[in-house]
Amino acid sequence: MQSMRIEITSFGFGHGPVPEAEMVLDLRKHFRDPHKRTGFRKLTARDQEVRDVVAATPGILQVVAAAVTMAQSYAMGPEADTNPFRIAVGCVGGRHRAPATAEMLENALVAAQFHVSLTHRDLDREVLESGRDADRTQAYAEVIERALDSLLDELDDEDELDVSVAAENAAGALVHAGY
C-alpha cells in the first residue's frame, strides 16, 4: 500500500472557486458535456448512463491514467508520507463529467494501492443554466414583461386580468420578436 494519502474533490467551476489542490483537471472545454444530451440534464454521475457516457468520452481514460502517473510521481517526494496529494476535478456544474471522472480516478488510484478519499462538492447542487440559456431566458422575460405592461396599461381599475389572454399576448410578443 502506498503511504501517500490522496484527496480527490469533484466540483463545478460555476458554483465557486477551485478547491485547493496540487493538481486540477479542468474538463470544461476539451470533453463533451453529457448535460447537453437529451434526457441527461437532470441526471448526475450517480446515474449509470452518465458514468457510461463519460467513460466512453475520447481522452477521458487517458486523463485518468495520466493523473495516476502524476500521483505516483508525487508519492516519490520527500513529504509524501506527511502531506496529502490533492486532486480537484472540475467541469461547469460539477454534476456529470467531474464526479464521474473523479470516481474513475478514485478506482484507478485504489487499484494502484493508494489511500484515497473522494468528495463531490457540487454533485447535489441545482443544474446551472448555461450562459446561452440564461441570455435567452432574460430575453424572453423582457419581451413578456413588455407585453404584460402593455396589457396592464389597457386595463381599467375595474377590469380583471384574464390569464389566458395575458399568456396569448405574451406568446404573440415572443413570436413577433422572433423567438
Sine and cosine of phi, psi and omega as CSV:
sin_phi,cos_phi,sin_psi,cos_psi,sin_omega,cos_omega
0.00,0.00,0.75,-0.66,0.06,-1.00
-0.92,0.40,0.63,-0.78,-0.05,-1.00
-1.00,0.10,-0.34,0.94,-0.01,-1.00
-0.96,0.28,0.75,-0.66,0.09,-1.00
-1.00,0.09,0.59,-0.81,0.03,-1.00
-0.85,-0.53,0.77,-0.64,0.05,-1.00
-0.91,-0.41,0.88,-0.47,0.02,-1.00
-0.96,-0.30,0.70,-0.71,0.10,-0.99
-0.79,-0.61,0.85,-0.53,0.16,-0.99
-1.00,-0.02,0.53,-0.85,-0.07,-1.00
-0.37,-0.93,0.20,-0.98,0.10,-0.99
-0.91,-0.41,0.81,-0.58,0.03,-1.00
-0.84,0.54,-0.51,0.86,-0.03,-1.00
-0.96,0.26,-0.13,0.99,-0.03,-1.00
-0.96,-0.30,0.04,1.00,0.02,-1.00
0.53,-0.85,-0.09,-1.00,-0.08,-1.00
-0.93,0.37,0.33,-0.94,0.05,-1.00
-0.91,0.41,0.75,-0.67,0.07,-1.00
-0.88,0.48,0.49,-0.87,0.03,-1.00
-0.88,0.47,0.77,-0.64,-0.07,-1.00
-0.34,-0.94,0.42,-0.91,0.12,-0.99
-0.99,0.15,-0.44,0.90,0.01,-1.00
-0.67,-0.74,0.75,-0.66,0.04,-1.00
-0.88,-0.47,0.81,-0.59,0.10,-1.00
-0.97,-0.23,0.95,-0.33,-0.01,-1.00
-0.99,-0.13,0.95,-0.31,-0.09,-1.00
-0.99,-0.11,0.08,1.00,-0.15,-0.99
-0.89,0.46,-0.76,0.65,-0.19,-0.98
-1.00,-0.08,-0.41,0.91,-0.17,-0.99
-0.97,-0.24,-0.08,1.00,-0.04,-1.00
-0.72,-0.70,0.76,-0.66,-0.10,-0.99
-0.86,0.51,0.50,-0.87,-0.08,-1.00
-0.99,-0.15,0.90,-0.43,0.05,-1.00
-0.86,0.51,-0.41,0.91,0.03,-1.00
-0.80,0.60,-0.51,0.86,-0.06,-1.00
-0.99,0.12,-0.16,0.99,0.03,-1.00
-0.98,0.20,0.60,-0.80,0.04,-1.00
-0.83,0.56,0.79,-0.61,0.05,-1.00
1.00,0.08,-0.09,1.00,-0.06,-1.00
-0.99,-0.13,-0.24,0.97,-0.13,-0.99
-0.80,0.60,-0.72,0.69,-0.06,-1.00
-1.00,0.02,-0.14,0.99,0.03,-1.00
-0.97,0.23,0.21,-0.98,0.07,-1.00
-0.69,-0.73,-0.04,-1.00,0.04,-1.00
-0.92,0.39,-0.13,0.99,0.12,-0.99
-0.96,0.28,-0.32,0.95,-0.01,-1.00
-1.00,0.02,0.76,-0.65,-0.07,-1.00
-0.84,0.54,-0.62,0.78,-0.04,-1.00
-0.90,0.44,-0.53,0.85,0.07,-1.00
-0.94,0.35,-0.73,0.68,0.01,-1.00
-0.86,0.52,-0.65,0.76,0.01,-1.00
-0.90,0.43,-0.69,0.72,0.00,-1.00
-0.90,0.44,-0.70,0.72,0.00,-1.00
-0.90,0.44,-0.71,0.71,-0.02,-1.00
-0.89,0.46,-0.49,0.87,-0.01,-1.00
-1.00,0.06,-0.05,1.00,0.00,-1.00
-0.93,0.36,0.83,-0.56,0.01,-1.00
-0.82,0.58,0.79,-0.61,0.05,-1.00
0.99,-0.15,-0.37,0.93,-0.07,-1.00
-0.90,0.43,-0.70,0.71,-0.01,-1.00
-0.89,0.45,-0.56,0.83,0.04,-1.00
-0.94,0.35,-0.58,0.81,0.06,-1.00
-0.90,0.44,-0.69,0.72,0.03,-1.00
-0.88,0.47,-0.72,0.70,0.00,-1.00
-0.88,0.47,-0.65,0.76,0.02,-1.00
-0.91,0.41,-0.61,0.79,0.03,-1.00
-0.91,0.40,-0.60,0.80,0.06,-1.00
-0.90,0.43,-0.70,0.72,0.04,-1.00
-0.87,0.49,-0.65,0.76,0.03,-1.00
-0.89,0.45,-0.69,0.72,0.02,-1.00
-0.88,0.48,-0.67,0.75,0.03,-1.00
-0.88,0.47,-0.59,0.81,0.05,-1.00
-0.92,0.39,-0.70,0.72,0.02,-1.00
-0.90,0.43,-0.53,0.85,0.00,-1.00
-0.90,0.43,-0.29,0.96,0.03,-1.00
-1.00,0.09,-0.16,0.99,-0.05,-1.00
-0.95,0.30,0.34,-0.94,-0.08,-1.00
-0.92,0.40,-0.38,0.93,-0.03,-1.00
-0.97,-0.24,0.19,0.98,-0.08,-1.00
-0.86,0.51,-0.54,0.84,-0.03,-1.00
-0.97,0.23,-0.33,0.94,-0.12,-0.99
-0.94,-0.35,-0.35,0.94,-0.03,-1.00
-0.85,-0.52,0.73,-0.69,0.06,-1.00
-0.95,0.31,0.46,-0.89,0.12,-0.99
-0.99,-0.12,0.88,-0.47,-0.08,-1.00
-0.97,-0.24,0.77,-0.64,0.00,-1.00
-0.85,-0.52,0.81,-0.58,0.07,-1.00
-0.95,-0.32,0.77,-0.64,-0.02,-1.00
-0.88,-0.48,0.91,-0.41,-0.11,-0.99
-0.83,-0.55,0.51,-0.86,0.18,-0.98
-0.69,-0.72,-0.21,-0.98,-0.07,-1.00
-0.90,0.43,-0.82,0.57,-0.11,-0.99
-0.96,-0.28,-0.21,0.98,0.03,-1.00
0.97,0.25,0.36,0.93,-0.05,-1.00
-0.92,-0.40,-0.35,0.94,-0.11,-0.99
-0.85,-0.53,-0.99,0.11,-0.12,-0.99
-0.86,0.51,-0.77,0.63,-0.10,-0.99
-0.89,0.46,-0.79,0.62,-0.03,-1.00
-0.93,0.38,-0.57,0.82,0.03,-1.00
-0.91,0.42,-0.69,0.73,0.02,-1.00
-0.92,0.38,-0.65,0.76,0.03,-1.00
-0.87,0.49,-0.62,0.79,0.03,-1.00
-0.93,0.36,-0.62,0.78,0.08,-1.00
-0.89,0.45,-0.66,0.75,0.01,-1.00
-0.90,0.43,-0.68,0.73,0.05,-1.00
-0.84,0.54,-0.75,0.66,0.00,-1.00
-0.87,0.49,-0.66,0.75,-0.01,-1.00
-0.92,0.39,-0.63,0.78,0.00,-1.00
-0.95,0.32,-0.60,0.80,0.07,-1.00
-0.89,0.45,-0.66,0.75,0.04,-1.00
-0.89,0.45,-0.46,0.89,0.04,-1.00
-1.00,0.04,0.19,0.98,0.11,-0.99
0.97,0.25,0.48,0.88,0.08,-1.00
-1.00,-0.10,0.46,-0.89,0.19,-0.98
-1.00,0.10,0.88,-0.48,-0.14,-0.99
-0.79,-0.61,0.67,-0.74,0.20,-0.98
-0.85,-0.53,0.57,-0.82,-0.05,-1.00
-0.77,-0.63,0.74,-0.67,0.08,-1.00
-0.81,-0.58,0.74,-0.67,0.10,-1.00
-0.98,-0.22,0.99,-0.15,-0.08,-1.00
-0.91,0.42,-0.66,0.75,-0.18,-0.98
-0.86,-0.51,0.18,0.98,-0.06,-1.00
-0.84,0.55,-0.59,0.81,-0.06,-1.00
-0.99,-0.13,0.18,0.98,0.03,-1.00
-0.98,0.21,0.28,-0.96,0.03,-1.00
-0.90,0.44,0.45,-0.89,0.07,-1.00
-0.90,0.45,0.74,-0.67,0.07,-1.00
-0.99,0.14,0.64,-0.77,0.14,-0.99
-0.98,0.21,0.67,-0.74,0.07,-1.00
-0.94,0.34,0.31,-0.95,0.04,-1.00
-0.82,0.57,-0.66,0.75,-0.01,-1.00
-0.90,0.43,-0.72,0.70,0.02,-1.00
-0.88,0.47,-0.67,0.74,0.00,-1.00
-0.90,0.43,-0.65,0.76,0.03,-1.00
-0.90,0.44,-0.70,0.72,0.02,-1.00
-0.91,0.42,-0.67,0.74,0.02,-1.00
-0.87,0.48,-0.68,0.73,0.02,-1.00
-0.90,0.44,-0.67,0.75,0.01,-1.00
-0.90,0.44,-0.69,0.72,0.05,-1.00
-0.87,0.50,-0.72,0.70,-0.04,-1.00
-0.87,0.50,-0.64,0.77,0.00,-1.00
-0.91,0.42,-0.68,0.73,0.01,-1.00
-0.91,0.42,-0.70,0.71,0.00,-1.00
-0.90,0.43,-0.66,0.75,0.02,-1.00
-0.87,0.49,-0.69,0.73,0.03,-1.00
-0.89,0.46,-0.66,0.75,0.00,-1.00
-0.90,0.43,-0.69,0.73,0.00,-1.00
-0.93,0.36,-0.62,0.78,0.06,-1.00
-0.87,0.50,-0.68,0.73,0.02,-1.00
-0.88,0.47,-0.68,0.73,0.01,-1.00
-0.90,0.43,-0.70,0.71,0.00,-1.00
-0.90,0.43,-0.56,0.83,0.04,-1.00
-0.89,0.46,-0.51,0.86,-0.02,-1.00
-0.99,0.15,-0.25,0.97,-0.02,-1.00
-0.99,0.16,0.62,-0.78,0.16,-0.99
-1.00,0.01,0.21,-0.98,0.03,-1.00
-0.86,0.51,-0.45,0.89,-0.05,-1.00
-1.00,0.04,-0.25,0.97,-0.01,-1.00
-0.97,0.24,0.47,-0.88,0.12,-0.99
-0.95,-0.31,0.51,-0.86,0.02,-1.00
-0.98,0.20,0.85,-0.52,0.07,-1.00
-1.00,-0.01,0.94,-0.34,-0.10,-1.00
-0.87,0.50,-0.63,0.78,-0.02,-1.00
-0.91,0.41,-0.60,0.80,0.06,-1.00
-0.92,0.38,-0.66,0.75,0.02,-1.00
-0.88,0.47,-0.69,0.72,0.01,-1.00
-0.90,0.43,-0.66,0.75,0.02,-1.00
-0.90,0.44,-0.68,0.73,0.04,-1.00
-0.90,0.44,-0.66,0.75,0.02,-1.00
-0.90,0.43,-0.69,0.73,0.02,-1.00
-0.89,0.45,-0.67,0.74,0.05,-1.00
-0.88,0.48,-0.64,0.77,0.02,-1.00
-0.90,0.44,-0.63,0.77,0.03,-1.00
-0.91,0.42,-0.69,0.72,0.02,-1.00
-0.89,0.46,-0.71,0.71,0.02,-1.00
-0.88,0.48,-0.57,0.82,0.00,-1.00
-0.99,0.17,-0.07,1.00,0.07,-1.00
1.00,-0.03,0.30,0.95,-0.01,-1.00
-1.00,0.00,0.00,0.00,0.00,0.00
